[in-house]
């Protein structure tokens, strides 16, 4: 979804979907309890987000996974192993997603369908992968603002500035975040404070129309997210 002029009403009509991929961290600098602290923050702010849950993570942290759902956040699937789906066979894609589906349901108590996010965004523009996802009742959800919070070299101020610049350019934004980087908490806190003060609304993926949800993401993001 490309940038668009703000409609009449300006900032008060802006809608922002914070989407958080919760997965086992694969980069240095992650800290235990980061997702729990993020949930604490969202609860204090009264903001609901969308969490794309990795099955293997939910298996390891079922209490936190359950908390995501019970606190009213939307739940989607982020696969089981967080593998690049284009590298898997059709059977492999189906097996991975089906296993994640079962684990996420058991841990959270809710059905993650239809929301799915391809690990690394890999496969979001691949008809074969999208067909496999669709056959299992899912639709891939991309993003149009990559916070780059996964980069251990970036500060919370830099992450917040990236979100600010991206979300200010369009009336509706889907922001990519992760549950484990240390910079994410303060960046999200700043984002909620600044945009909330300006009258923007924070929404979940299910509150967006199909035309508001980006199908994929910039190709160069595939190797980074």
Helices and strands as residue ranges (DSSP letters): G 10-13, E 15-22, H 34-45, E 50-53, H 55-60, H 62-70, E 74-77, G 85-87, H 90-108, E 115-116, G 119-121, H 127-135, E 139-140, E 145-146, H 156-167, E 172-178, H 184-197, E 201-203, G 205-207, G 210-212, G 219-221
